[in-house]
Amino acid sequence: MMKSLAHRVILAGGWPRRLIALLSGAVGGLAMAPIDFVPALIVPMTVAVWLLDGAAEGGGRVSLASLRSAAIAGWWWGFGYFLAGLWWLGSAFLVEPDYAWALPLGIVALPALLAVFTAFGFACARLLWSPGAGRILALAAGLGLSEWLRGHLFGGFPWNAFGMALGDGPALGQIASLVGLYGLTIIAVALAAAPATLADAAMGRRLPRPVAIAVVVFVAIASFGAARLATGAPGVVDGVKLRIMQPNLVQDAQFRAENKDAILTRYLALSDRATSPSTAGIADATHLIWPETALPTVLARDPEALARIGAALPASVTLIAGAYRTGDPAPGDPTPRFFNSIQVIASGGQVLDSYDKVHLVPFGEYLPFASLVKLIGLAPFVRIPGDFEAGARRKSLNVPGLPPVSPLICYEAIFPAAVGIASDAGSPARRPGLLLNVSNDSWFGLTAGPYQHLAQARLRTIEEGLPLVRAATTGISAVVDPFGRVIARLPVGVEDVLDSPLPRSLPETFFVRHGTAAVIALWGICLLGALAFRRPA
């Protein structure tokens, strides 16, 4: 049956071939959060091998026609995968009626653009293609390269990289401490594609070597993860009691400056909520954390709001809050510059430190190709005069009572190897003691989006060996230990506070020290292995 199915895919042409690619790619979405059905990735990767078999030509030749056939199949395959995994982005267009007309654009346009990368990956794999086991390595090399490019070009968007199929599992994800997300992606593609060789005519009754190797590697990864998790909890930081405030406030027409006082009253009351008879509200915590852009005001320039916050904070409590920040206008431009920031506020209302977001969200916080895009009536989702400005560089947040904090605003947390702390002028770089992610996922409602966002932020803890503290407006707020284990969380759509200690960090992981080299080595093994299997005509 496997051989018959493979032949049908290989021989398919025209629209049936495109439909097979589209549907098989869509099945891969089931391997991502919140479903996390890892075996689902086998379907798209196996079909990808057969689609590329159908684009191959005899004698090992590579023609423009075969590259074109591979790229077209890769585009439809990727379009199905990203459409199934990112459909929830359409929710952002329904938050305010002004954007509802662009809903189809939001659902279809981004998957269509991202599918260009998988088309490129398929074309690269076709260049390395050969019969037998070598084609598994060719696919891993091609898609491994295209996924790395997707995470870096044009600002990067590594959302739902194929490696997340392994990365969201407690034991399987531990290998990220060695190879990171892009290494996981290469491994995941190779493991999931290996079953395609079950249909090879020469296999007889023996288990094909690629499948046997995939089983051994999978067991080794799971065993490594189980052993790493068995080392036990890293303990907690003495004297730190975290309180995360999740207001469950939707970013809709009510989130306006005229409602600032009512919103602040709600936040302060919720922050002071007693979670048990033994707690004393805000006074029971040492650090209070509010989510991204918590208030519809420029907090540092709003003395009334700062005074109310300062009066509510006991002397022993520090607030870390997402906030708007303004800077001086650029030369020749009267419009103030706006920054999406995290600010540290002490009792009395003094702003102790700030971090400005470096990696801005296209269309959410700024418009790429603004002059062209505005012609069709699009504006950034966040309503400010103009676009946000990007911060100058990543820097630590200095928070009394905490180790150095690596601040991550919204989707800054999805970029591997980009969460460290830059050195301050004249001083050496310091390793952070925790990752702090504030986000506003209210744009995405009760969809898969918040679950996928948490999963990707959680993987950073395994890569870096650092705990994660996450405050999200509508959820999922969580505290995660440096092994990626969620020790406390609030579900989506709940108004509440989350009290938790701060887990200790681990020593630097192999990925922190040698991550780039590990990914290059893995990719090089696949590339050289694929070339070794190629035989000239």
DRENKE-83024 format. One line per 5 residues: number of its first residue (from 1); their letters; for each residue x, y, z of C-alpha. Coordinates in nm, 2 decimals, padded with zeros to 4 digits. Layout:
REM DRENKE-83024
NUM = a = X/Y/Z; ...
REM end
This chain:
REM DRENKE-83024
1 = mmksl = 00.00/00.00/00.00; 00.28/00.24/00.09; 00.44/00.18/-00.26; 00.11/00.24/-00.43; 00.05/00.56/-00.24
6 = ahrvi = 00.40/00.68/-00.32; 00.36/00.61/-00.70; 00.03/00.81/-00.70; 00.20/01.11/-00.56; 00.51/01.07/-00.78
11 = laggw = 00.31/01.04/-01.10; 00.05/01.32/-01.01; 00.06/01.63/-01.22; -00.12/01.96/-01.26; -00.38/02.05/-01.00
16 = prrli = -00.40/01.71/-00.84; -00.02/01.74/-00.76; -00.08/02.09/-00.62; -00.37/01.97/-00.41; -00.17/01.68/-00.27
21 = allsg = 00.11/01.93/-00.17; -00.14/02.17/-00.01; -00.32/01.91/00.19; -00.01/01.73/00.31; 00.15/02.05/00.42
26 = avggl = -00.17/02.14/00.61; -00.15/01.82/00.81; 00.19/01.94/00.95; 00.00/02.21/01.14; -00.12/01.94/01.37
31 = amapi = 00.23/01.90/01.50; 00.23/02.25/01.64; 00.08/02.39/01.96; -00.18/02.36/02.10; -00.23/02.01/01.94
36 = dfvpa = 00.13/01.90/01.95; 00.07/01.57/01.77; 00.44/01.51/01.67; 00.37/01.22/01.43; 00.16/01.45/01.21
41 = livpm = 00.49/01.59/01.08; 00.56/01.26/00.91; 00.28/01.32/00.66; 00.41/01.64/00.50; 00.78/01.54/00.51
46 = tvavw = 00.71/01.19/00.36; 00.49/01.34/00.08; 00.76/01.61/00.03; 01.01/01.33/-00.06; 00.76/01.18/-00.31
51 = lldga = 00.68/01.51/-00.46; 01.05/01.57/-00.52; 01.08/01.22/-00.66; 00.82/01.33/-00.91; 01.02/01.64/-01.01
56 = aeggg = 01.34/01.43/-01.06; 01.48/01.32/-01.39; 01.67/01.02/-01.49; 02.05/01.01/-01.49; 02.08/01.26/-01.20
61 = rvsla = 02.03/01.56/-01.44; 01.90/01.89/-01.30; 01.71/02.10/-01.55; 01.52/02.42/-01.51; 01.20/02.23/-01.56
66 = slrsa = 01.27/02.00/-01.27; 01.37/02.29/-01.05; 01.05/02.47/-01.14; 00.84/02.16/-01.07; 01.01/02.12/-00.73
71 = aiagw = 00.96/02.49/-00.64; 00.59/02.49/-00.74; 00.53/02.18/-00.53; 00.72/02.34/-00.24; 00.52/02.66/-00.26
76 = wwgfg = 00.18/02.47/-00.24; 00.32/02.25/00.03; 00.44/02.55/00.23; 00.12/02.74/00.17; -00.09/02.46/00.32
81 = yflag = 00.15/02.43/00.62; 00.14/02.80/00.70; -00.23/02.84/00.62; -00.31/02.57/00.87; -00.07/02.69/01.13
86 = lwwlg = -00.12/03.07/01.11; -00.50/03.11/01.03; -00.55/03.27/01.37; -00.37/03.58/01.25; -00.70/03.68/01.09
91 = saflv = -00.83/03.75/01.44; -00.63/04.07/01.46; -00.82/04.21/01.17; -01.15/04.17/01.36; -01.05/04.36/01.68
96 = epdya = -01.15/04.69/01.52; -01.41/04.72/01.23; -01.18/04.94/01.03; -00.96/04.64/00.95; -01.22/04.38/00.88
101 = walpl = -01.20/04.43/00.51; -00.84/04.31/00.51; -00.92/03.98/00.69; -00.87/03.76/00.37; -00.54/03.94/00.32
106 = gival = -00.43/03.87/00.67; -00.51/03.50/00.65; -00.38/03.43/00.30; -00.11/03.69/00.22; 00.15/03.59/00.49
111 = palla = 00.13/03.21/00.43; 00.17/03.29/00.06; 00.48/03.49/00.12; 00.63/03.24/00.37; 00.57/02.96/00.12
116 = vftaf = 00.83/03.12/-00.10; 01.09/03.00/00.15; 00.96/02.64/00.13; 00.96/02.67/-00.25; 01.33/02.77/-00.23
121 = gfaca = 01.40/02.48/00.01; 01.24/02.23/-00.23; 01.45/02.37/-00.52; 01.77/02.34/-00.31; 01.68/01.98/-00.22
126 = rllws = 01.62/01.90/-00.59; 01.97/02.02/-00.67; 02.10/01.75/-00.43; 01.85/01.48/-00.52; 01.94/01.12/-00.57
131 = pgagr = 01.76/00.79/-00.53; 01.76/00.61/-00.20; 01.86/00.74/00.14; 02.05/01.04/00.02; 01.73/01.22/-00.07
136 = ilala = 01.63/01.23/00.30; 01.95/01.43/00.38; 01.89/01.65/00.07; 01.54/01.75/00.20; 01.69/01.82/00.55
141 = aglgl = 01.96/02.03/00.40; 01.72/02.22/00.17; 01.45/02.29/00.42; 01.71/02.35/00.70; 01.86/02.63/00.49
146 = sewlr = 01.52/02.78/00.39; 01.40/02.78/00.75; 01.72/02.96/00.86; 01.66/03.22/00.59; 01.30/03.26/00.69
151 = ghlfg = 01.41/03.34/01.04; 01.66/03.60/00.93; 01.57/03.77/00.60; 01.35/04.09/00.60; 01.35/04.10/00.98
156 = gfpwn = 01.28/03.73/01.01; 00.97/03.53/01.11; 01.07/03.19/01.25; 00.72/03.12/01.38; 00.63/02.75/01.37
161 = afgma = 00.96/02.64/01.24; 00.95/02.26/01.17; 01.17/02.20/01.48; 00.89/02.32/01.71; 00.73/01.97/01.65
166 = lgdgp = 01.01/01.84/01.87; 01.07/02.16/02.07; 00.74/02.17/02.25; 00.78/01.82/02.40; 00.93/01.82/02.75
171 = algqi = 01.19/01.55/02.68; 01.23/01.58/02.31; 01.29/01.96/02.34; 01.59/01.92/02.56; 01.82/01.87/02.26
176 = aslvg = 01.77/02.24/02.19; 02.02/02.30/02.47; 02.28/02.17/02.22; 02.15/02.27/01.87; 01.88/02.53/01.92
181 = lyglt = 01.57/02.57/01.71; 01.74/02.56/01.37; 01.93/02.24/01.46; 01.60/02.09/01.58; 01.45/02.18/01.25
186 = iiava = 01.72/01.99/01.05; 01.67/01.69/01.28; 01.29/01.70/01.27; 01.29/01.71/00.89; 01.52/01.42/00.86
191 = laaap = 01.34/01.20/01.11; 00.99/01.28/00.97; 01.10/01.22/00.61; 01.27/00.89/00.67; 00.94/00.68/00.65
196 = atlad = 00.92/00.78/00.28; 01.18/00.51/00.22; 00.94/00.24/00.33; 00.80/00.27/-00.02; 01.13/00.20/-00.20
201 = aamgr = 01.12/-00.10/-00.42; 01.45/-00.23/-00.30; 01.35/-00.25/00.06; 01.21/-00.61/00.05; 01.13/-00.73/00.40
206 = rlprp = 01.41/-00.54/00.57; 01.35/-00.22/00.75; 01.51/00.06/00.54; 01.83/00.19/00.68; 01.70/00.56/00.70
211 = vaiav = 01.40/00.44/00.91; 01.62/00.23/01.14; 01.86/00.53/01.19; 01.57/00.76/01.25; 01.43/00.53/01.52
216 = vvfva = 01.77/00.51/01.69; 01.82/00.89/01.68; 01.47/00.95/01.81; 01.53/00.72/02.11; 01.86/00.89/02.17
221 = iasfg = 01.71/01.23/02.17; 01.43/01.12/02.41; 01.68/00.95/02.64; 01.90/01.26/02.65; 01.60/01.47/02.74
226 = aarla = 01.48/01.23/03.01; 01.83/01.22/03.16; 01.86/01.60/03.15; 01.52/01.64/03.32; 01.61/01.39/03.58
231 = tgapg = 01.88/01.62/03.72; 01.61/01.78/03.92; 01.48/02.13/03.98; 01.74/02.41/03.99; 01.60/02.57/04.30
236 = vvdgv = 01.47/02.93/04.34; 01.62/03.27/04.39; 01.61/03.36/04.75; 01.39/03.66/04.85; 01.21/03.69/04.52
241 = klrim = 00.83/03.67/04.51; 00.68/03.74/04.16; 00.33/03.86/04.10; 00.21/03.86/03.73; -00.10/04.06/03.66
246 = qpnlv = -00.31/03.93/03.37; -00.60/04.18/03.32; -00.77/04.00/03.03; -00.84/04.34/02.87; -00.90/04.32/02.50
251 = qdaqf = -00.72/04.57/02.28; -01.03/04.71/02.12; -01.21/05.05/02.10; -01.22/05.07/02.48; -00.84/05.08/02.51
256 = raenk = -00.83/05.46/02.46; -00.66/05.75/02.65; -01.00/05.87/02.78; -01.04/05.53/02.96; -00.70/05.55/03.12
261 = dailt = -00.82/05.62/03.47; -01.07/05.33/03.47; -00.81/05.09/03.33; -00.55/05.19/03.59; -00.80/05.15/03.87
266 = rylal = -00.88/04.80/03.74; -00.51/04.71/03.72; -00.43/04.83/04.07; -00.73/04.65/04.22; -00.63/04.33/04.04
271 = sdrat = -00.27/04.36/04.14; -00.37/04.39/04.50; -00.60/04.08/04.49; -00.54/03.83/04.77; -00.50/03.48/04.62
276 = spsta = -00.54/03.30/04.95; -00.61/03.38/05.31; -00.23/03.40/05.37; -00.15/03.66/05.11; -00.16/04.03/05.15
281 = giada = -00.20/04.15/04.79; 00.08/04.36/04.64; 00.26/04.37/04.97; 00.31/04.00/04.96; 00.52/04.03/04.64
286 = thliw = 00.87/04.17/04.57; 00.81/04.22/04.20; 00.49/04.30/04.02; 00.48/04.25/03.64; 00.23/04.40/03.40
291 = petal = 00.20/04.30/03.03; 00.30/04.48/02.71; 00.18/04.85/02.66; -00.03/04.81/02.97; -00.19/05.16/02.97
296 = ptvla = -00.31/05.38/02.69; -00.08/05.67/02.80; 00.29/05.76/02.79; 00.35/05.66/03.14; 00.68/05.84/03.21
301 = rdpea = 00.51/06.17/03.10; 00.19/06.11/03.29; 00.26/06.24/03.65; -00.09/06.16/03.76; -00.07/05.79/03.66
306 = larig = 00.28/05.76/03.80; 00.17/05.91/04.13; -00.12/05.67/04.16; 00.11/05.37/04.08; 00.38/05.50/04.31
311 = aalpa = 00.13/05.54/04.60; 00.00/05.18/04.55; 00.34/05.02/04.56; 00.48/04.94/04.90; 00.85/05.03/04.95
316 = svtli = 00.95/04.67/04.91; 00.78/04.62/04.57; 00.91/04.71/04.23; 00.68/04.73/03.92; 00.80/04.61/03.58
321 = agayr = 00.55/04.72/03.32; 00.51/04.73/02.95; 00.46/05.10/02.85; 00.47/05.35/02.57; 00.77/05.58/02.57
326 = tgdpa = 00.84/05.89/02.37; 01.16/06.04/02.26; 01.26/06.37/02.10; 01.15/06.42/01.74; 01.39/06.34/01.47
331 = pgdpt = 01.55/06.64/01.29; 01.30/06.81/01.06; 01.01/06.60/01.19; 00.77/06.76/01.45; 00.62/06.42/01.54
336 = prffn = 00.75/06.27/01.87; 00.92/05.93/01.84; 00.73/05.65/02.00; 00.89/05.34/02.15; 00.73/05.01/02.27
341 = siqvi = 00.91/04.97/02.61; 00.94/04.80/02.94; 00.99/05.03/03.24; 01.10/04.96/03.59; 00.90/05.17/03.85
346 = asggq = 00.98/05.20/04.22; 00.75/05.29/04.51; 00.68/05.66/04.48; 00.65/05.65/04.10; 01.02/05.69/04.01
351 = vldsy = 01.12/05.53/03.67; 01.44/05.34/03.74; 01.52/05.19/03.40; 01.37/05.13/03.05; 01.42/04.90/02.75
356 = dkvhl = 01.30/04.99/02.40; 01.18/04.71/02.18; 01.44/04.64/01.90; 01.25/04.39/01.69; 00.93/04.55/01.58
361 = vpfge = 00.63/04.36/01.44; 00.56/04.44/01.07; 00.22/04.59/01.01; 00.15/04.58/01.39; 00.40/04.85/01.49
366 = ylpfa = 00.54/04.98/01.16; 00.46/04.95/00.79; 00.72/04.80/00.57; 00.72/04.98/00.23; 00.50/05.24/00.40
371 = slvkl = 00.43/05.47/00.11; 00.31/05.18/-00.11; 00.11/05.00/00.17; -00.07/05.32/00.27; -00.21/05.35/-00.08
376 = iglap = -00.44/05.05/-00.01; -00.56/05.20/00.32; -00.35/05.00/00.57; -00.22/05.15/00.89; -00.04/04.99/01.19
381 = fvrip = -00.27/04.81/01.43; -00.14/05.01/01.72; -00.28/05.36/01.70; -00.01/05.62/01.75; 00.10/05.92/01.54
386 = gdfea = 00.32/05.74/01.29; 00.51/05.42/01.34; 00.70/05.29/01.64; 01.08/05.34/01.64; 01.31/05.05/01.71
391 = garrk = 01.53/05.06/02.01; 01.90/05.11/01.95; 02.01/04.77/02.09; 01.93/04.50/02.32; 02.02/04.58/02.68
396 = slnvp = 01.97/04.45/03.03; 01.71/04.58/03.26; 01.84/04.66/03.61; 01.57/04.57/03.86; 01.64/04.59/04.23
401 = glppv = 01.64/04.24/04.39; 01.67/04.05/04.06; 01.96/03.92/03.86; 02.02/04.09/03.52; 01.70/04.08/03.32
406 = splic = 01.69/04.00/02.95; 01.38/04.19/02.83; 01.17/04.05/02.54; 00.87/04.24/02.42; 00.61/04.04/02.23
411 = yeaif = 00.75/03.83/01.95; 01.11/03.92/02.03; 01.09/03.59/02.23; 01.06/03.38/01.91; 01.41/03.45/01.78
416 = paavg = 01.68/03.20/01.90; 02.02/03.33/01.99; 01.88/03.68/02.00; 01.78/03.70/02.37; 02.12/03.77/02.53
421 = iasda = 02.23/04.11/02.67; 02.46/04.35/02.49; 02.74/04.49/02.69; 02.71/04.84/02.82; 02.96/05.10/02.70
426 = gspar = 03.30/05.03/02.87; 03.18/04.72/03.05; 03.18/04.34/02.96; 02.86/04.17/02.87; 02.67/04.01/03.15
431 = rpgll = 02.48/03.68/03.12; 02.12/03.74/03.22; 01.96/03.56/03.51; 01.62/03.54/03.36; 01.42/03.61/03.04
436 = lnvsn = 01.13/03.85/03.09; 00.86/03.84/02.81; 00.57/04.09/02.82; 00.32/04.05/02.54; -00.02/04.15/02.43
441 = dswfg = -00.18/03.85/02.26; -00.53/03.99/02.30; -00.52/04.05/01.92; -00.55/03.68/01.86; -00.84/03.59/02.09
446 = ltagp = -00.91/03.23/02.20; -00.71/03.08/01.91; -00.39/02.88/01.87; -00.18/03.19/01.86; -00.12/03.24/02.24
451 = yqhla = -00.03/02.87/02.27; 00.22/02.89/01.99; 00.37/03.21/02.13; 00.42/03.05/02.47; 00.57/02.74/02.31
456 = qarlr = 00.83/02.94/02.12; 00.92/03.16/02.42; 00.95/02.84/02.63; 01.20/02.69/02.39; 01.43/02.99/02.46
461 = tieeg = 01.46/02.87/02.82; 01.60/02.53/02.71; 01.84/02.69/02.46; 01.97/02.94/02.71; 01.94/02.76/03.04
466 = lplvr = 01.74/03.06/03.18; 01.40/03.08/03.35; 01.12/03.27/03.18; 00.87/03.51/03.34; 00.59/03.59/03.10
471 = aattg = 00.31/03.84/03.14; 00.04/03.84/02.86; -00.26/04.07/02.86; -00.51/03.79/02.80; -00.28/03.50/02.86
476 = isavv = -00.10/03.28/02.86; 00.10/03.42/03.15; 00.35/03.18/03.30; 00.67/03.11/03.49; 00.90/02.85/03.32
481 = dpfgr = 01.21/02.69/03.47; 01.54/02.67/03.27; 01.45/02.31/03.15; 01.13/02.45/02.98; 00.90/02.32/03.24
486 = viarl = 00.60/02.54/03.32; 00.58/02.57/03.70; 00.29/02.82/03.71; 00.05/02.96/03.45; -00.28/03.14/03.39
491 = pvgve = -00.50/03.02/03.10; -00.61/03.23/02.81; -00.91/03.45/02.87; -00.88/03.47/03.25; -00.85/03.78/03.47
496 = dvlds = -00.63/03.69/03.76; -00.28/03.73/03.92; -00.01/03.46/03.92; 00.22/03.43/04.22; 00.54/03.24/04.19
501 = plprs = 00.90/03.22/04.30; 01.18/03.28/04.05; 01.36/02.96/03.94; 01.74/02.98/03.94; 01.93/02.97/03.61
506 = lpetf = 02.16/02.69/03.49; 02.52/02.73/03.37; 02.56/02.83/03.01; 02.43/02.57/02.77; 02.63/02.42/02.48
511 = fvrhg = 02.40/02.62/02.25; 02.49/02.95/02.42; 02.86/02.87/02.37; 02.86/02.70/02.03; 02.51/02.72/01.89
516 = taavi = 02.60/02.86/01.55; 02.87/02.60/01.50; 02.64/02.32/01.60; 02.38/02.42/01.34; 02.64/02.46/01.07
521 = alwgi = 02.78/02.12/01.15; 02.44/01.95/01.13; 02.36/02.12/00.81; 02.71/02.04/00.67; 02.66/01.67/00.75
526 = cllga = 02.33/01.67/00.56; 02.48/01.85/00.27; 02.79/01.63/00.24; 02.58/01.32/00.30; 02.34/01.42/00.02
531 = lafrr = 02.63/01.49/-00.22; 02.80/01.16/-00.13; 02.49/00.97/-00.24; 02.47/01.15/-00.58; 02.61/00.94/-00.86
536 = pa = 02.69/01.08/-01.19; 02.51/00.94/-01.49
REM end
